[in-house]
């Protein structure tokens, strides 16, 4: 469950999975080159976000007006740009945070965007961060032609075909949903109702926060976040699967993401996040 930690070793992209550390600042000028890998071909990068240490996506809630301030989705463990994690049980809500990001259009041209606050972030039950930008969807569309992904309102399905597109690495993966995990335990963190992918989505460090997209649609059905790197049991970078009856199993090499439809259980009619709403499923 690492990304760039200043005092830790730097892992190569070939030996790391989704949660391990990203090996460089993806927004540094040295890395902003239009030399895209073959793994980017055939993927729609419109609305994909590049963070310094992670990936993300421009998303909109169903029914949201184009005049609303735009939202970027990534992982809660990507909240700190360089080191540190949110503690189990910790929730960040409506906090002013200015953060520079890059936003891809259909032609894979990168546009500068900037957050004004973190709407929500946690690593408890899920691994989610939502940033509010200083521009509306309409303003972004007018200046860049970029449309957001729609955050899906329903639970995804087993065997559903998906794509995971990383703005950090400028590449994508295609696979299916292999199944759902009652509880995924990684060191001190527990994620619930996690998505497990089939093995062709062998995501790497820096792909954390990438949207899980329903193939052939512009719908985000979840957010990519972790993997069992080396077959260890319930350890950092090696989450174990816990069944409803408490049985623990280790699925070495498996990659995982978190569902996001439950964000809708906490939205007001004006698309504000209110954790006190009866039935709200997000940790508070």
CORSUL-V551275 format. One record per pair of residues at least 24 apart in sequence whose ideal C-beta (glycine too) atoms are under 10 Angstrom apart, sorted by the first residue. I is the first residue (numbers start at 0). J is the second residue. Records with the same first field share a line. If there is no record, write none. Layout:
I=J + J
//
This chain:
0=74 + 76 + 84 + 122 + 126 + 185 + 186 + 187 + 188 + 207 + 224 + 225 + 226 + 228 + 234 + 235 + 236 + 237 + 238
1=76 + 82 + 84 + 204 + 207 + 228 + 235 + 236
2=50 + 51 + 52 + 53 + 74 + 76 + 77 + 79 + 80 + 81 + 82 + 83 + 84 + 167 + 204 + 205 + 207 + 208
3=51 + 52 + 53 + 79 + 80 + 81 + 82 + 204 + 205
4=52 + 79 + 81 + 82 + 83 + 84
5=81 + 82 + 83
6=82
7=82
9=204
10=203 + 204 + 228 + 236
11=203 + 204
12=167 + 168 + 203 + 204 + 205 + 206
13=203 + 204
14=203 + 204 + 228 + 229
15=202 + 203 + 204 + 205 + 206 + 226 + 228 + 236
16=201 + 202 + 203 + 204 + 206 + 207 + 225 + 226 + 227 + 228 + 229 + 236 + 237 + 252 + 253 + 254 + 255
17=53 + 54 + 74 + 163 + 165 + 172 + 196 + 200 + 201 + 202 + 203 + 204 + 205 + 206 + 207 + 208 + 209 + 223 + 224 + 225 + 226 + 228 + 236 + 254 + 255 + 256
18=74 + 76 + 126 + 185 + 202 + 204 + 206 + 207 + 223 + 224 + 225 + 226 + 227 + 228 + 235 + 236 + 237 + 238 + 254 + 255
19=202 + 203 + 204 + 205 + 206 + 207 + 225 + 226 + 228 + 235 + 236
20=52 + 82 + 204 + 205 + 207 + 236
21=50 + 51 + 52 + 53 + 54 + 77 + 165 + 167 + 168 + 203 + 204 + 205 + 206 + 207
22=52 + 167 + 203 + 204 + 205
23=51 + 52 + 167 + 205
24=50 + 51 + 52 + 80 + 81
25=49 + 50 + 51 + 52 + 53 + 54 + 100 + 101 + 165 + 166 + 167 + 168 + 169 + 205
26=50 + 51 + 52 + 80 + 98 + 99 + 100 + 101 + 109 + 111 + 167
27=51
30=167 + 169
31=101 + 109
32=169
33=106 + 107 + 108 + 109 + 169
34=169
35=107 + 168 + 169 + 170
36=168 + 169 + 170 + 171
37=170
38=165 + 168 + 169 + 170 + 171 + 172
39=103 + 107 + 164 + 165 + 168 + 169 + 170 + 171
40=170 + 171
41=162 + 171 + 173
42=107 + 162 + 163 + 164 + 165 + 169 + 170 + 171 + 172 + 173 + 212
43=103 + 105 + 107 + 148 + 162 + 164 + 171 + 212 + 215 + 217
44=102 + 103 + 104 + 105 + 106 + 107 + 108 + 109 + 145 + 164 + 165 + 166 + 169 + 170 + 171
45=102 + 103 + 104 + 105 + 106 + 107 + 143 + 144 + 145 + 146 + 147 + 148 + 164 + 217
46=71 + 102 + 103 + 104 + 105 + 139 + 145 + 146 + 147 + 148 + 149 + 164 + 166 + 210 + 212 + 217 + 219
47=101 + 102 + 103 + 104 + 107 + 109 + 145 + 148 + 164 + 165 + 166 + 167 + 169 + 171 + 209 + 210 + 212
48=72 + 73 + 100 + 101 + 102 + 103 + 109 + 112 + 130 + 164 + 165 + 166 + 167 + 208 + 209 + 210
49=100 + 101 + 102 + 103 + 109 + 112 + 165 + 166 + 167 + 168 + 169 + 205
50=74 + 77 + 80 + 98 + 99 + 100 + 101 + 128 + 130 + 166 + 167 + 205 + 207 + 208
51=77 + 80 + 81 + 98 + 99 + 100 + 101 + 167
52=76 + 77 + 78 + 79 + 80 + 81 + 82 + 167 + 204 + 205 + 207 + 208
53=77 + 78 + 80 + 100 + 128 + 165 + 166 + 167 + 204 + 205 + 206 + 207 + 208 + 209 + 223 + 224
54=163 + 164 + 165 + 166 + 167 + 168 + 169 + 170 + 202 + 205 + 206 + 207 + 208 + 209 + 210 + 222 + 223
55=100 + 101 + 102 + 128 + 129 + 130 + 165 + 166 + 167 + 207 + 208 + 209 + 210 + 222
56=102 + 103 + 147 + 148 + 150 + 164 + 166 + 208 + 209 + 210 + 211 + 212 + 219 + 222
57=100 + 102 + 103 + 112 + 130 + 132 + 136 + 139 + 145 + 146 + 147 + 148 + 210 + 219
58=129 + 147 + 148 + 149 + 150 + 151 + 210 + 218 + 219 + 222 + 259 + 262
59=136 + 146 + 147 + 148 + 149 + 150 + 219 + 270
60=129 + 147 + 149 + 150 + 152 + 262 + 263 + 266 + 270 + 272
61=149 + 150 + 151 + 152 + 218 + 263 + 266 + 270
62=149 + 152 + 266 + 268 + 270
63=136 + 147 + 149 + 150 + 266 + 269 + 270
64=135 + 136 + 137 + 269 + 270
65=135 + 136 + 137 + 138 + 139 + 140 + 141 + 146 + 147
66=135 + 136 + 137 + 138
67=131 + 135 + 136 + 137 + 269 + 270
68=114 + 115 + 116 + 118 + 130 + 131 + 132 + 133 + 134 + 135 + 136 + 138 + 270
69=102 + 112 + 114 + 130 + 131 + 132 + 133 + 134 + 135 + 136 + 137 + 138 + 139 + 140 + 145 + 147
70=114 + 118 + 119 + 129 + 130 + 131 + 132 + 136 + 147 + 150 + 262 + 270 + 272
71=98 + 100 + 102 + 112 + 114 + 117 + 118 + 128 + 129 + 130 + 131 + 132 + 147 + 208
72=118 + 119 + 127 + 128 + 129 + 130 + 147 + 148 + 150 + 208 + 209 + 210 + 219 + 221 + 222 + 259 + 262
73=100 + 120 + 126 + 127 + 128 + 129 + 130 + 166 + 207 + 208 + 209 + 210 + 222 + 223 + 224
74=120 + 122 + 125 + 126 + 127 + 128 + 206 + 207 + 208 + 209 + 222 + 223 + 224 + 225 + 256 + 257
75=117 + 119 + 120 + 121 + 122 + 123 + 125 + 126 + 127 + 128 + 129 + 188 + 207 + 208 + 222 + 224 + 257 + 282
76=120 + 121 + 122 + 126 + 127 + 128 + 185 + 188 + 207 + 208 + 224 + 225
77=120 + 126 + 127 + 128 + 167 + 205 + 207 + 208 + 222 + 224
78=117 + 120 + 121 + 122 + 126 + 127 + 128 + 130 + 208
79=120
84=122 + 126 + 186 + 187 + 188 + 235
85=120 + 121 + 122 + 123 + 126 + 128 + 188
86=121 + 122 + 123 + 187 + 188
87=121 + 122 + 123 + 124 + 186 + 187 + 188 + 189 + 282
88=121 + 122 + 123 + 124 + 187 + 188 + 282
89=120 + 121 + 122 + 123 + 282
90=119 + 120 + 121 + 122 + 123 + 274 + 281 + 282 + 283
91=116 + 117 + 118 + 119 + 120 + 121 + 128 + 129
92=116 + 117 + 118 + 119 + 120 + 121 + 272 + 274 + 281 + 283
93=117 + 118 + 119 + 131 + 271 + 272
94=118 + 119 + 120
95=131
96=120 + 128 + 130 + 131
97=133
98=130 + 132
100=130 + 132 + 166
101=166 + 167
102=132 + 134 + 139 + 143 + 145 + 147 + 166
103=143 + 145 + 164 + 166 + 169
104=139 + 143 + 144 + 145 + 146
105=143 + 144 + 145 + 146
106=144
107=169
108=143 + 144 + 145
109=143 + 166 + 169
110=139 + 142 + 143 + 144 + 145
111=143
112=139 + 143 + 145
118=262 + 271 + 272
119=262 + 265 + 272 + 274 + 281 + 282 + 283
121=281 + 282 + 283
122=185 + 187 + 188 + 189 + 190 + 224 + 257 + 282
123=188 + 189 + 190 + 191 + 281 + 282 + 283
124=182 + 188 + 189 + 190 + 191 + 192 + 193 + 257 + 261 + 280 + 281 + 282
125=190 + 191 + 192 + 193 + 221 + 222 + 224 + 256 + 257 + 258 + 259 + 261 + 262 + 280 + 281 + 282
126=183 + 185 + 188 + 190 + 193 + 207 + 208 + 222 + 223 + 224 + 225 + 255 + 256 + 257
127=190 + 208 + 221 + 222 + 224 + 257 + 258 + 259 + 261 + 262 + 281 + 282
128=208 + 222
129=259 + 262 + 272
146=217
147=217 + 219
148=210 + 212 + 213 + 216 + 217 + 218 + 219 + 220
149=213 + 216 + 217 + 218 + 219 + 220
150=210 + 218 + 219 + 220 + 221 + 222 + 259 + 260 + 262 + 263
151=211 + 212 + 213 + 216 + 218 + 219 + 220 + 221 + 258 + 259 + 260 + 263
152=218 + 220 + 259 + 260 + 261 + 262 + 263
153=218 + 220 + 258 + 260 + 263
154=179 + 192 + 220 + 221 + 258 + 260 + 261
155=179 + 194 + 211 + 213 + 218 + 220 + 221 + 256 + 258 + 259 + 260
156=213 + 220
157=194 + 195
158=197
159=194 + 211 + 213 + 214 + 220
160=197 + 212 + 213 + 214 + 215 + 216
161=194 + 196 + 197 + 200 + 210 + 211 + 212 + 213 + 214 + 220 + 221 + 223 + 256
162=200 + 209 + 210 + 211 + 212 + 213 + 214 + 215 + 216
163=196 + 200 + 202 + 206 + 209 + 210 + 211 + 212 + 221 + 222 + 223 + 254 + 256
164=206 + 209 + 210 + 211 + 212 + 223
165=202 + 203 + 205 + 206 + 207 + 208 + 209 + 210 + 223
166=205 + 206 + 208 + 209 + 210
167=203 + 204 + 205 + 206 + 207 + 208 + 209
168=202 + 203 + 204 + 205 + 206 + 209
170=202 + 203 + 205 + 206 + 209
171=200 + 202 + 206 + 209 + 212
172=196 + 199 + 200 + 201 + 202 + 203 + 206 + 209 + 211 + 223 + 254
173=197 + 199 + 200 + 212 + 214
174=198 + 199 + 200 + 201 + 202 + 211 + 214 + 254
175=199 + 200 + 214
176=200 + 211 + 213 + 220 + 221 + 256
177=250 + 253 + 254 + 255
178=240 + 253
179=255 + 258
180=238 + 239 + 240 + 241 + 242 + 248 + 250 + 253 + 255
181=240 + 241 + 242 + 243 + 244 + 245 + 246
182=238 + 239 + 240 + 241 + 242 + 243 + 245 + 247
183=224 + 225 + 227 + 233 + 238 + 239 + 240 + 241 + 250 + 253 + 255 + 257
184=232 + 233 + 234 + 237 + 238 + 239 + 240 + 241 + 247
185=224 + 225 + 226 + 227 + 233 + 234 + 235 + 236 + 237 + 238 + 239 + 255
186=233 + 234 + 235 + 236 + 237 + 238
187=233 + 235
188=225 + 235 + 238
189=233 + 238 + 241
190=224 + 225 + 238 + 255 + 256 + 257 + 258
191=241 + 257 + 258 + 261 + 280 + 282
192=257 + 258 + 261 + 280
193=221 + 224 + 225 + 238 + 240 + 255 + 256 + 257 + 258
194=220 + 221 + 222 + 223 + 224 + 254 + 255 + 256 + 257 + 258 + 259
195=226 + 227 + 240 + 250 + 253 + 254 + 255 + 256
196=223 + 226 + 253 + 254 + 255 + 256
197=253 + 254
198=252 + 253 + 254
199=254
200=226 + 253 + 254 + 255 + 256
201=226 + 252 + 253 + 254
202=226 + 254 + 255 + 256
203=254
204=228 + 236
206=254
207=256
208=256
209=256
210=256 + 259
211=256 + 257 + 258 + 259
219=259 + 260
220=256 + 258 + 259 + 260
221=255 + 256 + 257 + 258 + 259 + 260
222=256 + 257 + 258 + 259
223=254 + 255 + 256 + 257
224=254 + 255 + 256 + 257
225=253 + 254 + 255 + 256 + 257
226=250 + 251 + 252 + 253 + 254 + 255 + 256
227=251 + 252 + 253 + 254 + 255
228=252 + 253 + 254
//
